[in-house]
Amino acid sequence: MDISIGFWLLCLFMLMIALSIPIAIAIAMSSLVIMCTILPTNVAFMTAGQKIITGIDSFSLLAIPFFILAGNIMNRGGIATRLVDFAKLLVGSMPGSLSHVNVIANMLFGSVSGSAVAAAAAVGKTLEPELEKEGYDRSFSTAVNVASCPSGLLIPPSNSLIVFSVVSGGTSIAALFIAGYVPGILMGLSCMVVAYFIAKKRGYRAETRKISVKEALTTTWRAIPSLGLVIVVIGGIIGGVFTATEGACIAVLYAFFLALSYRNLNIPTLKTICVETAEITGIMLFLIGASTIMSWAMAFTGLPSMISEWMLSISDNPIIIFILMNVILLIVGMFMDLTPAVLIFTPIFMPIATQLGMHPIHFAMMIIFNLCIGIATPPVGTALFVGCSVSGAKIESVIKSILPFCAVLIVTLLAITFIPEISLALPRAFGLIN
């Protein structure tokens, strides 16, 4: 098959993105147009329909709507305030303590909600009045919030890791979940390092109020039920008590009863939660189905093989190839959201990475960490726009403030890329991989 058709597929897709056509439609339409040039029209449409159905016909994907539902319940269930108070207890004595609280709270809330945008909105709304009262520069505090909120996409439970599992051909979800802890925590710590030096330079003070033992115990006790979601769900999945899909259902029940106990759930709120969950699930499943069409079209035209040959013709040195992959993914992440990028580029880059000796779990951490940076960068960084809308800061000033965070995150990305044990040590320790 003429691989130039694959080249035109990418060109048509990028043209549609440039015309601001919704990404799922751009993926499906560009793939369908190319399929019609290489197959009879009726066969092309029939094949496209079959690929959409087979792409979403996966038991593992059932976990996504349930984790989304659990996250939405947690978002509206009074969880953020309890986690912010707990984060203050952990890092209140450090210079610029509120910025560190923001990072820790994003890590905790992102892990239980599974959404970077939800974390940026919930934690940002909770902390912004305090940050303003303490005299923090608004662009700096927004940059801290935006840069750290994607850490929850690596710390399980994570829908991004489930999507990777499906598109990569069934990589163990349990292994992916346990592998995500160290990279996710490193993302948060990287942001804290930058925040520490900037806070010290600008004189942002630590928490001066002394917390009593009784208050510390009360704060911890209030946060334990929220953190218990992660312990119950991830512990059950890793221990083999239930699958990721069953764990997602348990997460919904846990979040529902927890929100009821906090008395923050009523019929109108529950209706809103269900509608939001249905909308987000529909978008994600259509993305997955559409990306299945594109994956088939690319494979049929030989595009992945062409890209593999091109990259390996540049160098057979794994270091050069992995750096090249990261540069491409960093650029892609600036223009494309995480889920479609994982769906499109995993089938292209994963065979090359595994051919060069990279474990699929290691590759998953590299690609998702990389694309998490894109969520916080312009021009399409969803967390960037949400963070600015919550704080009221101008995007231009936040972009300037977020550059040091991005620089340190890229250094951390290189460490994850070239030190496999960062990603593989925990799965090996739990006997999930060899």
C-alpha positions in Angstrom: 0.0 0.0 0.0 1.2 3.5 -0.9 2.4 5.0 2.4 1.9 8.5 0.9 -1.8 8.0 1.6 -0.9 7.7 5.3 0.9 11.0 5.0 -2.2 12.6 3.5 -4.2 11.2 6.4 -2.1 13.1 8.9 -2.2 16.2 6.8 -6.0 16.1 6.5 -6.3 15.5 10.2 -4.1 18.5 11.1 -6.0 20.7 8.7 -9.3 19.8 10.4 -7.7 20.6 13.8 -6.4 23.9 12.5 -10.0 24.7 11.3 -11.2 24.1 15.0 -13.2 21.0 14.1 -13.9 19.0 17.3 -11.0 16.5 17.6 -13.2 13.3 17.6 -15.0 14.4 14.4 -11.6 15.4 12.9 -10.2 11.9 13.6 -13.3 10.1 12.3 -13.8 12.2 9.2 -10.1 12.3 8.1 -9.9 8.6 8.5 -13.1 8.0 6.6 -12.1 10.2 3.7 -8.8 8.3 3.3 -10.6 4.9 3.6 -12.9 6.0 0.8 -9.8 6.5 -1.5 -8.5 3.0 -0.9 -11.7 1.0 -0.6 -15.1 1.0 -2.3 -17.3 3.6 -0.5 -19.8 1.1 0.9 -16.9 -1.1 2.2 -15.2 2.0 3.8 -18.4 3.0 5.7 -19.1 -0.6 6.8 -15.5 -1.0 8.0 -15.6 2.3 9.8 -18.8 1.4 11.6 -17.4 -2.0 12.6 -14.2 -0.4 13.9 -16.1 2.0 16.1 -18.1 -0.8 17.7 -15.1 -3.1 18.2 -13.1 -0.2 19.5 -15.4 0.4 22.4 -16.5 -3.3 22.9 -14.1 -3.8 25.8 -14.9 -4.9 29.4 -12.0 -2.8 30.7 -13.5 0.4 29.2 -16.6 -0.1 31.5 -14.3 1.2 34.3 -14.1 4.6 32.7 -17.8 5.8 33.1 -17.8 4.4 36.7 -14.6 6.2 37.7 -15.9 9.4 36.0 -19.1 9.0 38.1 -17.2 8.4 41.3 -15.0 11.4 40.5 -18.0 13.7 39.9 -19.6 12.6 43.1 -16.4 13.3 45.0 -16.1 16.7 43.3 -19.4 17.8 44.6 -19.3 15.9 47.9 -17.3 18.3 50.1 -14.0 16.4 49.6 -11.8 19.3 48.5 -11.9 21.3 51.7 -11.0 18.2 53.8 -8.1 17.4 51.6 -6.8 21.0 51.6 -6.9 21.0 55.4 -5.0 17.8 55.5 -2.4 19.1 53.0 -1.9 22.2 55.3 -1.1 19.8 58.1 1.6 18.1 56.0 3.4 21.2 54.5 2.4 24.2 56.6 5.8 24.8 58.0 7.5 25.3 54.6 8.2 28.7 53.0 5.3 29.5 50.7 3.3 27.0 52.5 0.0 27.7 50.7 1.6 26.9 47.3 2.8 23.6 48.6 -0.7 23.0 50.0 -2.0 23.6 46.5 0.3 20.9 45.1 -0.4 18.3 47.7 -4.1 18.9 47.5 -4.0 18.5 43.7 -2.2 15.2 44.1 -4.7 14.0 46.7 -7.8 15.3 45.0 -6.6 14.4 41.5 -6.1 10.8 42.6 -9.6 10.4 44.0 -11.3 12.3 41.2 -9.2 11.2 38.3 -9.4 14.6 36.6 -6.8 17.3 36.3 -9.4 19.9 35.4 -11.6 19.0 38.4 -8.6 19.2 40.7 -7.6 22.6 39.3 -11.1 24.0 39.7 -12.0 22.5 43.1 -8.6 23.1 44.8 -8.2 26.5 43.1 -11.6 27.7 44.3 -10.9 26.6 47.8 -7.4 28.1 48.1 -7.6 31.3 46.0 -9.2 33.5 48.7 -6.5 32.4 51.2 -3.7 32.9 48.7 -4.9 36.4 47.9 -5.3 37.2 51.6 -1.6 36.2 52.2 -0.4 38.4 49.4 0.6 35.7 46.9 1.0 36.9 43.3 -2.0 35.7 41.4 -0.1 34.6 38.3 2.3 32.6 40.5 -0.4 30.9 42.5 -2.3 30.0 39.3 0.8 28.6 37.8 1.4 26.4 40.8 -2.2 25.1 40.6 -2.1 24.5 36.8 1.3 22.8 36.8 0.5 20.4 39.6 -3.1 19.4 38.8 -2.1 16.8 36.1 -0.3 14.7 38.7 -3.6 13.0 39.5 -3.7 11.6 36.0 -0.8 9.4 36.9 -1.7 8.6 40.5 -4.4 5.9 40.3 -7.2 5.4 39.7 -6.6 7.0 36.3 -8.8 6.8 33.2 -5.7 7.7 31.1 -4.0 4.5 32.2 -7.1 2.4 31.4 -7.3 4.0 27.9 -3.6 3.1 27.4 -4.2 -0.5 28.6 -6.9 -0.9 25.9 -5.1 0.8 23.0 -1.8 -1.0 23.8 -3.4 -4.4 23.5 -4.2 -5.3 27.1 -1.3 -4.1 29.2 -2.1 -5.0 32.9 -4.2 -2.3 34.5 -3.1 -3.3 37.9 0.6 -3.0 36.9 -0.1 0.4 35.2 -1.9 1.7 38.3 0.9 0.7 40.8 3.5 2.0 38.3 1.8 5.5 38.2 2.5 6.3 41.9 6.2 7.2 41.6 6.0 9.3 38.4 2.8 11.1 39.8 4.5 11.9 43.1 7.6 13.1 41.3 5.5 15.4 39.2 4.1 16.9 42.4 7.5 17.1 44.1 9.0 18.8 41.0 6.4 21.6 41.3 7.1 21.9 45.0 10.8 22.4 44.4 10.1 25.3 42.0 7.5 26.7 44.3 9.9 26.5 47.3 12.7 28.6 45.6 10.3 31.2 44.1 8.5 31.5 47.5 11.8 31.9 49.3 12.9 34.5 46.9 9.7 36.5 47.2 9.4 36.1 50.9 6.1 34.1 51.0 6.0 33.0 54.6 5.2 29.6 56.2 2.2 28.9 58.3 2.7 30.7 61.6 -0.3 29.4 63.5 0.6 26.5 65.7 -1.6 23.5 65.2 -2.5 21.5 68.3 -2.3 17.7 68.5 -6.1 17.5 68.8 -6.6 19.7 65.7 -4.1 17.6 63.8 -5.8 14.4 64.7 -9.3 15.9 63.8 -8.0 17.1 60.4 -6.5 13.7 59.7 -9.6 11.9 60.8 -11.8 14.0 58.5 -9.5 13.3 55.5 -9.1 9.5 56.0 -12.5 8.6 54.5 -11.7 10.5 51.3 -8.3 8.9 51.0 -9.8 5.5 51.8 -11.3 5.4 48.3 -7.8 5.0 46.8 -6.8 2.4 49.4 -9.9 0.3 48.9 -10.1 0.4 45.1 -6.3 0.2 44.3 -5.7 -2.3 47.1 -8.5 -4.5 45.8 -7.3 -4.3 42.1 -3.6 -5.0 43.0 -4.6 -7.8 45.4 -6.7 -9.5 42.8 -9.9 -9.2 44.8 -11.7 -7.5 41.9 -11.0 -6.2 38.4 -10.5 -2.5 37.5 -14.1 -2.4 36.3 -15.5 -4.0 39.5 -13.2 -1.6 41.4 -14.8 1.3 39.6 -18.3 0.2 40.6 -17.1 -0.1 44.2 -15.6 3.4 43.9 -19.0 4.8 42.9 -20.7 3.2 45.9 -18.0 4.4 48.3 -18.1 7.9 46.9 -22.0 7.9 47.0 -22.2 6.9 50.7 -19.4 9.2 51.6 -21.1 12.2 50.0 -24.3 11.2 51.7 -22.6 11.1 55.1 -21.2 14.6 54.4 -24.7 15.7 53.6 -23.6 17.4 50.4 -25.7 15.3 48.0 -29.3 15.9 47.0 -31.6 15.0 44.1 -30.8 18.1 41.9 -27.0 17.6 42.5 -27.3 13.9 41.7 -29.1 14.7 38.5 -26.4 17.2 37.5 -23.7 14.6 38.3 -25.4 11.9 36.2 -25.8 14.3 33.2 -22.1 15.4 33.4 -21.0 11.8 33.6 -23.0 10.8 30.6 -21.6 13.8 28.6 -18.0 13.0 29.5 -18.4 9.3 28.9 -20.0 9.9 25.5 -17.2 12.1 24.5 -14.5 9.7 25.6 -16.1 6.6 24.0 -16.6 8.5 20.7 -13.0 9.5 20.9 -11.9 5.9 21.4 -14.1 4.6 18.6 -13.0 7.3 16.2 -9.3 6.6 17.1 -9.9 2.9 16.3 -10.8 3.9 12.8 -7.7 6.0 12.5 -5.5 3.3 13.9 -6.9 0.8 11.3 -6.4 3.3 8.5 -2.8 4.1 9.6 -2.0 0.4 9.8 -3.6 -0.3 6.4 -1.6 2.4 4.7 1.7 1.4 6.5 2.1 4.7 8.2 3.4 3.3 11.6 6.1 1.3 9.7 7.1 4.4 7.7 7.5 6.5 10.9 9.4 3.6 12.5 11.8 3.3 9.6 12.2 7.1 9.4 13.0 7.4 13.1 15.4 4.4 13.1 17.1 5.8 10.0 18.0 8.9 12.0 19.8 6.8 14.6 19.8 3.4 16.1 20.8 4.9 19.5 17.8 4.5 21.9 18.7 7.7 23.7 18.3 9.7 20.5 15.1 8.0 19.5 13.5 8.5 23.0 14.5 12.1 23.0 12.9 12.5 19.6 9.7 10.8 20.7 9.5 13.1 23.7 10.0 16.3 21.6 7.3 15.1 19.2 4.9 14.3 22.1 5.6 17.6 23.9 4.7 19.5 20.7 1.6 17.3 20.2 0.5 17.9 23.8 0.5 21.6 23.2 -2.2 21.2 20.6 -4.1 18.0 21.5 -5.7 16.7 24.7 -4.2 13.7 26.5 -6.8 11.0 25.6 -6.8 11.4 21.8 -3.0 11.8 21.8 -2.6 8.5 23.7 -5.1 6.8 21.3 -3.3 8.1 18.2 0.4 7.9 19.2 0.6 4.8 21.3 0.1 2.5 18.2 2.8 4.5 16.4 5.5 4.9 19.1 5.0 1.8 21.2 6.3 -0.8 18.7 9.5 1.4 18.2 10.0 1.7 22.0 9.6 -2.0 22.7 11.8 -2.8 19.7 14.5 -0.7 21.5 14.0 -2.5 24.7 11.6 -0.3 26.6 9.0 -2.1 28.7 5.3 -1.3 27.8 4.7 -0.1 31.4 7.7 2.2 31.2 6.5 3.5 27.9 3.1 4.2 29.4 4.6 6.3 32.1 6.7 8.2 29.6 3.9 9.1 27.2 1.4 10.0 29.8 3.8 12.1 31.9 4.8 13.9 28.7 1.2 14.6 27.7 0.3 15.7 31.2 2.7 18.6 30.7 0.7 19.6 27.6 -2.5 20.0 29.7 -0.8 23.0 31.5 0.6 24.6 28.3 -0.9 26.8 25.6 -2.5 27.0 23.2 -4.9 24.1 24.1 -4.0 23.4 27.7 -7.4 22.8 29.3 -6.0 23.0 32.9 -4.4 26.4 32.0 -7.7 27.9 31.0 -9.7 26.4 33.9 -7.0 27.6 36.4 -7.1 31.1 35.0 -10.9 31.3 35.0 -10.9 30.2 38.6 -8.3 32.7 39.8 -9.1 35.5 37.5 -5.4 35.8 36.4 -4.5 36.8 32.8 -3.3 33.9 30.7 -0.3 35.9 29.4 1.1 36.5 32.9 0.4 32.8 34.0 2.3 31.5 30.9 5.3 33.5 32.0 5.0 32.2 35.6 4.5 28.6 34.5 7.7 28.3 32.4 10.0 27.4 35.4 7.6 24.6 36.4 7.6 23.3 32.8 11.4 23.3 32.6 11.7 21.2 35.8 8.9 18.9 34.7 10.8 18.3 31.4 13.9 17.4 33.5 11.7 14.9 35.5 10.4 13.6 32.2 13.9 12.8 31.0 14.6 11.0 34.3 11.5 8.9 33.9 12.5 8.2 30.3 16.0 7.1 31.0 15.7 5.5 34.5 13.3 2.6 33.9 13.2 1.6 37.6 11.3 4.8 38.4 8.3 3.2 36.6 9.1 -0.5 37.0 10.3 -0.9 40.6 6.9 -0.9 42.3 5.2 -3.3 39.8 8.1 -5.7 40.2 8.0 -5.5 43.9 4.3 -6.4 43.8 5.0 -9.3 41.4 2.9 -7.7 38.6 5.6 -7.9 36.0 8.8 -9.9 35.6 
